[in-house]
Amino acid sequence: MELGIDSFASHLLTNGSLTGAEAMGQLLDRIEHADQVGLDVFGIGEHHRPEYLDSATAVILAAAAARTKRIRLTSAVTVLSAADPVRIFQQFATLDLISQGRAELVVGRGSSIEAFPLFGFDLDDYDALFAEKLDLLLAIRGQERVHWSGKFRPALHGEGIYPRPAQPVLPVWLGVGGTPQSFVRAGTLGLPLMVAVIGGDTHRFRPLVDLYREAGRRAGHAPEQLQVGLHSLGYVAGTTQEAVEGFFPGYARTFSARARERGGMPVTRPQFDAQAGPLGALLVGSPEEVAAKILRHSEALGGISRVTFQMDVATLPHTKLLHAIELLGTRVAPLLQGSGVHTQAV
């Protein structure tokens, strides 16, 4: 099982005390530290909001590539519906060359909608845009000269798409939430699946993961090709109490603010405690508790090949995030390996 971090390059982490440049420098320090402690992957999301600095994902990852040696560098996720697949492929193929074969893409429709009006797309075309652009991205990945036509982008008539990546096949994961059609799409295409579980009980996603695997089987894909990753909110500290007390205040502020935007209610401590409990989605606790919870999640979902932590939401200080990354690499990863769950290359 691979273990990693996802970040939205949150400017909320600074609490107004750092400039954007300083916050970006700290993020790159965290990616470098993740590489040093042996984590497998670091992902950067994509948003177009004032509280995040991740609108140019590939640029951040390229800067990280120059400071790291082995960690894989991925998007988390690329909002493909509002992007040009040609440019996305070129950016990540270039990142793959810079990193000497460590680039990946996680593509999705995106849970934040600000990219659609920003780049001139209609939300009514939400799914159709994604389906068409994923088809083009996979065609470009498969061959350098593409003959293709669609509804939302000018046709290609055999033009070459360059550069080509260092890897023979640039890894593309499909990032999904809770829509059954998305799980079926990923299985039919034989793409690895990254499931975002940020609330509720993780085991409730098992029927959707089963849909993915069954769709892949029906499409003729080998079981080992149908990998499942889990993206969760989480935080590791020396003890479970320290982790919970450190994570809750910032988590509550962030999600209460989101709830107000959408007409919802603020987060309460009992709600948080339920999410941080044995069956809840939050991976918050001591190294031993977090490792045990990851294994329970893996069993509940029928086996997972990757877990990524998203810690930005709690506005924790840089020093605490560095320590959490170190605990993931030096304490949690060995516990997972000692359980008989082995890291595998993707």
C-alpha positions as CSV (number, residue, x, y, z in Angstrom):
1,M,0.0,0.0,0.0
2,E,1.3,3.4,-0.9
3,L,1.1,6.3,1.6
4,G,1.1,10.0,0.8
5,I,-0.2,13.5,1.2
6,D,-2.6,15.7,-0.7
7,S,-2.5,19.5,-0.4
8,F,-4.6,22.3,-1.7
9,A,-1.8,24.8,-1.0
10,S,-4.1,26.5,1.5
11,H,-3.4,30.1,2.3
12,L,-5.6,29.6,5.4
13,L,-2.6,27.8,7.0
14,T,-0.9,31.2,7.3
15,N,-3.7,32.9,9.3
16,G,-2.6,36.1,7.6
17,S,0.9,35.9,9.1
18,L,2.7,34.8,5.9
19,T,2.8,36.1,2.4
20,G,1.7,33.9,-0.5
21,A,5.4,33.4,-1.4
22,E,6.3,32.4,2.2
23,A,3.3,29.9,2.3
24,M,4.4,28.4,-1.0
25,G,7.9,28.0,0.3
26,Q,6.6,26.1,3.3
27,L,4.6,23.8,1.1
28,L,7.7,23.0,-0.9
29,D,9.5,22.3,2.3
30,R,6.8,19.8,3.3
31,I,7.0,18.0,-0.1
32,E,10.7,17.7,0.3
33,H,10.3,16.4,3.8
34,A,7.8,13.8,2.6
35,D,10.3,12.6,0.1
36,Q,13.0,12.4,2.8
37,V,10.9,10.3,5.2
38,G,10.0,7.8,2.5
39,L,6.4,8.7,1.6
40,D,5.3,7.4,-1.8
41,V,3.3,10.3,-3.3
42,F,2.4,14.0,-2.9
43,G,-0.6,15.5,-4.6
44,I,-1.6,19.1,-5.3
45,G,-5.2,20.0,-5.9
46,E,-6.7,22.6,-8.2
47,H,-8.9,25.5,-7.0
48,H,-9.5,29.1,-8.1
49,R,-10.4,30.7,-4.8
50,P,-8.6,33.2,-2.6
51,E,-7.9,30.8,0.2
52,Y,-5.9,28.4,-2.0
53,L,-2.7,28.8,-4.0
54,D,-3.0,25.7,-6.2
55,S,-4.5,27.1,-9.4
56,A,-1.3,26.2,-11.4
57,T,-0.8,22.6,-10.1
58,A,1.9,21.5,-12.6
59,V,4.0,24.6,-11.7
60,I,4.1,23.7,-8.0
61,L,4.9,20.1,-8.8
62,A,7.7,21.0,-11.1
63,A,9.2,23.1,-8.4
64,A,8.9,20.1,-6.1
65,A,10.5,17.8,-8.6
66,A,13.7,19.9,-8.5
67,R,13.9,19.4,-4.7
68,T,13.0,15.7,-4.5
69,K,14.4,12.4,-5.7
70,R,11.9,9.5,-5.4
71,I,8.4,10.6,-4.3
72,R,5.7,10.5,-7.0
73,L,4.1,13.9,-7.9
74,T,0.5,14.1,-8.9
75,S,-2.5,16.3,-9.2
76,A,-5.3,15.9,-6.7
77,V,-7.4,16.5,-8.8
78,T,-7.1,18.2,-12.1
79,V,-10.5,19.7,-13.0
80,L,-10.4,18.3,-16.5
81,S,-13.9,19.5,-17.5
82,A,-12.7,23.1,-17.5
83,A,-9.3,22.5,-19.0
84,D,-7.8,21.7,-22.4
85,P,-6.6,18.1,-22.4
86,V,-3.8,18.9,-24.9
87,R,-2.3,21.5,-22.5
88,I,-2.8,19.3,-19.5
89,F,-1.0,16.4,-21.2
90,Q,1.8,18.7,-22.2
91,Q,2.2,20.1,-18.7
92,F,2.3,16.8,-17.0
93,A,4.5,15.2,-19.7
94,T,7.0,18.0,-19.1
95,L,6.7,17.4,-15.3
96,D,7.4,13.8,-16.0
97,L,10.6,14.7,-17.8
98,I,11.7,17.1,-15.1
99,S,11.0,14.5,-12.4
100,Q,12.5,11.6,-14.4
101,G,9.3,9.6,-14.6
102,R,7.5,10.5,-11.3
103,A,4.5,12.4,-12.6
104,E,0.9,11.3,-12.4
105,L,-2.6,12.8,-13.0
106,V,-5.7,12.4,-11.0
107,V,-8.5,13.8,-13.1
108,G,-12.1,14.6,-12.1
109,R,-15.1,16.7,-12.7
110,G,-14.3,18.8,-9.6
111,S,-16.4,19.5,-6.5
112,S,-15.7,23.2,-6.7
113,I,-17.4,24.9,-9.6
114,E,-15.5,28.2,-9.9
115,A,-13.4,26.9,-12.8
116,F,-16.4,26.6,-15.1
117,P,-17.4,30.3,-15.4
118,L,-13.8,31.4,-15.1
119,F,-12.9,29.5,-18.3
120,G,-16.2,30.0,-20.1
121,F,-17.9,26.7,-19.6
122,D,-21.5,25.9,-18.8
123,L,-22.3,23.9,-15.7
124,D,-25.2,22.3,-17.5
125,D,-22.5,20.5,-19.5
126,Y,-20.8,19.2,-16.4
127,D,-20.7,15.5,-17.2
128,A,-20.6,15.8,-21.0
129,L,-17.5,18.0,-20.8
130,F,-15.7,15.6,-18.6
131,A,-16.5,12.5,-20.7
132,E,-15.4,14.1,-23.9
133,K,-12.2,15.6,-22.4
134,L,-11.2,12.4,-20.7
135,D,-11.6,10.6,-24.0
136,L,-9.2,13.0,-25.7
137,L,-6.7,12.9,-22.8
138,L,-6.5,9.1,-23.0
139,A,-6.2,9.3,-26.8
140,I,-3.3,11.7,-26.5
141,R,-1.7,9.5,-23.9
142,G,-1.9,6.5,-26.2
143,Q,-0.3,8.1,-29.3
144,E,1.5,11.3,-30.3
145,R,-0.6,12.0,-33.4
146,V,-4.3,12.0,-32.8
147,H,-7.3,12.1,-35.1
148,W,-10.3,13.2,-32.9
149,S,-13.4,15.3,-32.9
150,G,-15.9,16.4,-30.3
151,K,-18.5,18.9,-29.3
152,F,-16.6,21.2,-27.0
153,R,-13.1,21.5,-28.5
154,P,-11.8,22.0,-32.1
155,A,-10.9,18.7,-33.8
156,L,-7.4,17.3,-34.1
157,H,-6.4,16.0,-37.5
158,G,-3.2,14.1,-36.8
159,E,-1.3,17.0,-35.1
160,G,1.6,15.8,-32.9
161,I,1.3,16.4,-29.1
162,Y,4.7,17.1,-27.5
163,P,6.6,16.5,-25.4
164,R,6.1,12.8,-24.7
165,P,6.6,11.7,-21.0
166,A,9.6,9.8,-19.7
167,Q,7.3,6.9,-18.6
168,P,5.9,4.7,-21.4
169,V,2.4,5.4,-20.1
170,L,1.7,8.5,-18.0
171,P,-0.5,7.3,-15.1
172,V,-4.0,8.7,-15.1
173,W,-6.3,8.0,-12.1
174,L,-10.0,8.9,-12.0
175,G,-10.9,10.9,-8.9
176,V,-14.5,10.3,-7.8
177,G,-16.9,11.2,-5.0
178,G,-20.2,9.4,-4.6
179,T,-21.7,9.2,-8.1
180,P,-22.2,5.6,-9.3
181,Q,-21.7,6.5,-13.0
182,S,-18.2,7.8,-12.2
183,F,-17.2,4.5,-10.6
184,V,-18.6,2.5,-13.6
185,R,-16.8,4.8,-16.0
186,A,-13.4,4.3,-14.3
187,G,-13.9,0.5,-14.3
188,T,-15.0,0.4,-17.9
189,L,-11.9,2.3,-18.9
190,G,-9.6,0.3,-16.7
191,L,-8.3,3.4,-14.9
192,P,-7.1,3.3,-11.3
193,L,-9.7,4.9,-9.0
194,M,-9.1,7.6,-6.3
195,V,-12.1,7.7,-4.0
196,A,-12.5,10.9,-1.9
197,V,-14.1,10.0,1.4
198,I,-14.2,13.1,3.5
199,G,-17.3,12.4,5.6
200,G,-19.7,9.6,6.6
201,D,-18.6,6.0,7.2
202,T,-16.0,4.6,4.7
203,H,-17.6,1.2,4.5
204,R,-20.7,2.7,2.8
205,F,-18.6,3.2,-0.3
206,R,-18.1,-0.5,-0.7
207,P,-21.1,-1.0,-3.1
208,L,-19.7,1.7,-5.3
209,V,-16.2,0.2,-5.3
210,D,-17.8,-3.2,-6.2
211,L,-19.5,-1.4,-9.1
212,Y,-16.1,-0.2,-10.3
213,R,-14.6,-3.7,-10.1
214,E,-17.5,-5.4,-11.8
215,A,-17.5,-2.8,-14.6
216,G,-13.8,-3.4,-15.1
217,R,-14.2,-7.2,-15.1
218,R,-17.0,-6.9,-17.7
219,A,-14.8,-4.7,-19.8
220,G,-12.0,-7.4,-19.7
221,H,-9.5,-5.6,-17.5
222,A,-7.3,-7.7,-15.2
223,P,-8.1,-7.4,-11.4
224,E,-4.6,-6.1,-10.7
225,Q,-5.3,-3.2,-13.1
226,L,-8.3,-2.0,-11.1
227,Q,-6.5,-0.3,-8.2
228,V,-8.4,1.7,-5.6
229,G,-6.9,4.6,-3.7
230,L,-8.5,6.5,-0.8
231,H,-8.2,10.2,-0.2
232,S,-9.2,11.2,3.3
233,L,-8.8,14.1,5.7
234,G,-6.4,13.2,8.5
235,Y,-3.7,14.2,10.9
236,V,-1.1,12.2,12.9
237,A,0.4,13.3,16.3
238,G,2.2,11.6,19.1
239,T,-1.1,10.6,20.8
240,T,-4.7,10.3,19.7
241,Q,-5.8,13.0,22.1
242,E,-3.1,15.4,20.8
243,A,-4.1,14.7,17.2
244,V,-7.8,15.2,17.9
245,E,-7.4,18.4,20.0
246,G,-5.0,19.8,17.4
247,F,-7.1,19.0,14.4
248,F,-10.6,19.8,15.6
249,P,-10.5,23.7,15.9
250,G,-9.3,24.4,12.4
251,Y,-11.4,21.6,10.9
252,A,-14.5,23.1,12.5
253,R,-13.7,26.6,11.3
254,T,-13.2,25.4,7.7
255,F,-16.2,23.2,7.4
256,S,-18.5,25.6,9.3
257,A,-17.5,28.3,6.9
258,R,-18.3,26.0,3.9
259,A,-21.6,25.1,5.5
260,R,-22.6,28.8,5.9
261,E,-21.8,29.3,2.2
262,R,-24.3,26.5,1.3
263,G,-26.9,27.3,3.9
264,G,-25.9,24.5,6.3
265,M,-25.2,24.3,10.0
266,P,-21.8,24.7,11.7
267,V,-19.8,21.6,12.7
268,T,-20.2,20.4,16.3
269,R,-17.8,18.5,18.4
270,P,-20.0,15.4,18.6
271,Q,-20.2,15.3,14.8
272,F,-16.4,15.5,14.6
273,D,-15.9,12.8,17.3
274,A,-18.1,10.5,15.3
275,Q,-16.1,11.1,12.1
276,A,-12.9,10.6,14.0
277,G,-14.2,7.3,15.5
278,P,-13.5,3.7,14.4
279,L,-15.9,3.8,11.4
280,G,-15.7,7.5,10.5
281,A,-13.8,8.9,7.5
282,L,-11.3,11.0,9.4
283,L,-7.8,9.5,9.8
284,V,-7.0,11.4,12.9
285,G,-5.0,9.9,15.8
286,S,-1.7,8.4,17.0
287,P,0.4,6.5,14.4
288,E,-0.9,3.2,15.8
289,E,-4.6,4.3,15.7
290,V,-4.2,5.7,12.2
291,A,-2.5,2.6,10.9
292,A,-5.2,0.4,12.4
293,K,-7.9,2.6,10.8
294,I,-6.3,2.5,7.4
295,L,-6.3,-1.3,7.6
296,R,-10.0,-1.3,8.6
297,H,-10.8,1.0,5.7
298,S,-8.9,-1.3,3.3
299,E,-10.8,-4.3,4.5
300,A,-14.1,-2.5,4.3
301,L,-13.4,-1.5,0.6
302,G,-12.1,-4.9,-0.4
303,G,-8.5,-3.8,-0.6
304,I,-6.8,-0.4,-1.4
305,S,-3.4,0.3,-3.0
306,R,-3.0,3.9,-1.9
307,V,-4.0,6.3,0.9
308,T,-3.4,10.0,0.8
309,F,-3.9,12.4,3.7
310,Q,-5.3,15.9,3.3
311,M,-4.3,17.9,6.4
312,D,-4.6,21.5,5.1
313,V,-8.2,21.9,6.2
314,A,-7.3,22.3,9.9
315,T,-5.0,25.3,9.4
316,L,-2.3,23.6,11.5
317,P,1.1,25.3,11.8
318,H,3.9,24.4,9.4
319,T,6.0,22.7,12.2
320,K,3.1,20.5,13.2
321,L,2.5,19.4,9.6
322,L,6.2,18.6,9.2
323,H,6.0,16.4,12.3
324,A,2.8,14.7,11.1
325,I,4.6,13.9,7.7
326,E,7.5,12.5,9.6
327,L,5.2,10.3,11.7
328,L,3.5,9.0,8.6
329,G,6.8,8.0,7.0
330,T,8.6,6.7,10.1
331,R,5.8,5.2,12.2
332,V,2.6,4.7,10.2
333,A,4.2,3.2,7.0
334,P,6.2,0.6,8.9
335,L,3.1,-0.5,10.8
336,L,1.2,-1.0,7.5
337,Q,4.2,-3.0,6.1
338,G,4.4,-5.1,9.2
339,S,0.7,-6.0,8.9
340,G,1.4,-7.8,5.7
341,V,0.1,-5.0,3.5
342,H,3.0,-4.2,1.1
343,T,3.7,-1.1,-0.9
344,Q,3.2,-1.7,-4.6
345,A,4.2,0.5,-7.5
346,V,1.4,2.1,-9.5
